[in-house]
Amino acid sequence: MSRLPVRVEFHGVRGSTPCAGPQYARYGGHSSCVSLSVDEGPPIIFDLGTGLTPFGMLVGGAAHGFTGHALLTHLHWDHVQGLPFFTPLHHPDSNLTVYAPSQAEGPVGEVFGRIMQPPYFPITMQQLHGNVEFCDAGDDDFSIGDAVVRSRFVPHVGPTLGFRVDWNGVSVAYVSDHGQGCCGAVSDDWISDPVLELCDGADLVIHDAQHTAPEFDHKRDWGHCSFDFAVHVARAAGARRLALFHHCPSHGDDVIDRILLEARDASDRTNGPDVFAAAEGLKVDLEART
């Protein structure tokens, strides 16, 4: 009996800040949010950026209850701003469980609550009608329904997780923010063992590709990487496909088109994976290998 495909849907693909304008028409301007789903079952969501807002509209807004799980890489603004505007949480029967990296300042739910309160925001977590539960995560392996999730700390600025989800015979790795060459790396080509573990043989790797090589030279302490390093990671891990993700807000559609061509050329020359650029609204159905 064949297994149902896992649908990967991109709702926000930008890094650092959401952006708007005609130059973002094709790839979109919302910040990080990607969903995984099997048939009509509860989804698994990567990150809670502003792309969570259109996802909420897709799943019915506040018209009925919602059940789902979110894997939050870290607490930077571009990855959390969508939560207050996720309209399913306006319904009292909605339940969202969020797995997020442990924080030195206290339980992650309490730390998150500090950025969603006056004077920074007019309402608190407790004023949402739906229920949001936070779970501290680190270097862990756990299950969400039939899916097996692996979380590992990855090099970035502050506590940051990458995730791998194995579900229905399909594996998806999500490393949205990855600091190439930072955190005491011996060289710019160095890949940490946790990143390789997450991406090992994955059917799809969704990876930070914020910079071009010249940009990275001036921003190497920003906690992100170049698109050719993303290709390097996916090839070294033996991944089948690579989605360039976390696009820089200074990169309009035409720039991303050029980056994609260069990334594909680099991957072809090194016998690497199939490469595409993540775009809002893009749906990718992954089927188990036979």
N, C-alpha and C positions, 0 to 999 in steps of 0.2 A: 504494500500500500504506500503510495507516494505521500510525502509530507507537504503540508501547506507552506507556501513561501513566506519568508519574513519580509515585510515591506519596510523600507527605510525611506522616510520622508523628511526633507529639509524645509524648516520653517524660518530659520534665521541663520545666516552664514557669515556675518561680519564679526570682526573683532574690535576691541577697544571702545567703540561707540557706534550706536545706530546712526544711519545717515540717509539723507533723502535728496533727490534731484534726478534729472533725466539721465545722468551718466551712470545711474545704478539700476536702470529699468530692467535689464535682463538678469542680472545676478541677485539683485535685491539689496535692501539696506538694513534689515533687521539683524540684531545680534543673536548670538548662538542659541539654537534650539533645534533638536533633531528627534524624531520619534521612530520607534520600532514597534511594529504590530504584527500579529498573526490573525488573519481573518477579522472578526469583529471583537476579539478579546481585548482586555485591558492593555493599554500601551505601556512601554518603557520609554521614558523621555530622557534624552541627554541635554542637560543644562536648561536654565530658566531665563534666558535672555529675552529681549523684546519679541523674538519670534514666537514666544509662547502665546502672545496675544492672538495672532491669526490662527494658531493651532486650536485655541479655545473656541474660536468661532466655528472651526471645522467640526469639532466634536459636540457642538450643540449649545455653546454658551451656557447661560444659566437656566435653560429650559428644563433640564433634568439632571439627576445626579451623575457624578463621574467618579470612576475608580481608576487609579493609575499609580505608577512609581516613577520617580525622577532620580537620575544619577547626576549629581551636581559636582562639577570638577573643582570649583573654588568659589570664593565669595566676592570676587571683583564685580564691579557694577554691571559690566556688559554681560555677565552670566546670571544675574539675579533680578534685573529690573522688570522682567515680565510677570513675576509672581503676583503682585497686587492687581494686575490687569487680566489675570486668567479667569475669565468670567464663569467657568464651571464652579469656582469656589464661592460664587454668590448663591449657590444652592446648598441647603443644609444637609442634603444626602451625599454630597461629594466628599471623597477621601483621597488625599494625595500623600504618599509616603516619600520622603526625600532622604536619600543617602548622600552625605556630604563629608568632606575631610574634617577630621578632628582638629579642634583649635586649642591653642595653649591658653586662651582667655576664658575658656569654659565650654560647656556643652554646646554643640553647634547650633541647636535650636535657639538657645538664649543669645548667642552671638549674632545669628541672623536677625533676631528680633530687634537688635539695637539699630539696624539700618532701616527698619520699617516701623518708625515711630516719629512723632513730632520732635524737633522741628524739621526733620529730614523728609517725613512723609506724613500725611494727615491722619492716617489710620494705622492701627497696630495689627499684628497677626491675629490677636484675639477677637478683633472686630470682623474678620472674615466669617461668612456664614458656614462655609465648609470646613472640614477638619484637615489640618496639615500636621503631619508627624515627621519629626526629624530624627535621623539615626546617624550617630557618629560612625565614620568609616575610615579605614586606613589601608594597610596591606592585608586585604581580606578576600575571602571567597564565600559567596552566599548564594541563595536561590531566591528568585522571584517567580513564583508559579513553576512552570516547566523550564524557565530560563536559568542558566548558571552564569553568575556574574563574578568577575574578578576585578578588584580595584587595587591599584598600586600608586604610590607616590611617584611623581615624575618631576624632572627639573623645570622649575618656573620661578616666579617671584612670590614667595609665600606658600603655605601648604596647598598643594594641588594634586588632584588625582587624575589618572587616566583609567579608562574602563575597557573591559572586554565582555561581551555578551555572547554566549553560545546558546542557540535557541533553534529548535527544529532542524538540527543538522547544519546550521549556518553560524558563522562566527563574524562578529563585527567589533572592531577595535575603535575606540574614540579617544584621541589624544589632541584635544582642541588647543591647548596652550602648552608649548614645549620649548624650553629655553636652550637652544642649540649652543653648545660650548660654554654654558654657564655652570654655576655650582661646582667649580673646581675641576671642570673637564680638562683633560690633557690636550685635547685638540678640538677643532671645530667639527671634525668628522666623528667624534666619539659619540656612541649611543649607549645610554644607560641600560643595564640588564632589565630593570622593570619595563622599560619601553619595548625592548625586544620580546620580552615575555608576553606582553599584551598583544603585540602585533603578529606573533609567530604563526605563519601559515593562514592568517585570517582571510576570509572571503572578501572583506572590505575593511580598509583602514581609512578612517576620517581623521585627517592630521593637519595641524597648524602649518600654514604656508603663507604667513603674513608678509614676508619680506622678499625682495630680490636680493641677490648677492651684494650689490653696492649699498643698498639700504641697510643690510645687516651689518656691514662694516662700521656704520655709524650708530647702530642701535643694538649692539650685541648684549648690552646689559638690560634690555627691555623684557627679556623672558620669552622671546618668540624665535622663530627660525626662518630660514629661507626656503623657497619652494623646492630647490634642488636637494636640500637636506631632507625634506619630506619624502622625496623620491628615494633617496639613499636609505632612509629608515625602512620604507616599505619593501625595497628590493632586498635589503639585508635580512629582513624577517621572513622573506618568502611569501609575502601577501599576494593575493590574486588581483585586487583592484585598489586604487588609491583615489580618495576624494580630497582635492585641495580645499582647505577650509580656513575659517577665521581670516577672511580677506581684509586687508588693510583699508580703512575708510578713505585713504587717499587714492585708492585704485578703483577707477571707474571700469565699466564693462570692457572697453577697448584694451585697457591695461591687463585685465584678467585674461582676455583672449590671447594676448601675447605671452603671458606667463604660462598659460595652458599649452601653447604650442612648444615652448621651450622645455617645459616639464615632460611632455610626451617624447620629445626628441631625446632628452637625457635618459629617460627610462628605456626607450628603444635601443639606444646605444649600449646599455648595460644589461640588456635582457631582463628589464624590470617589469613591474605590473602595468596593467591597463590604467591610464590616468584620466580623470575628468575633474572639472571644477564644480564644486557644490554651488547650487543656485536655489533660491527660494521657490518652493512649489515642485521641485524635482522629486520624483518618486522612483525608487530603485527596488525591484523585487528580486530577492536572493533565494535561490532554491538549493536544497541539499545536493551535494555531489553524489552521483550514482556510482 
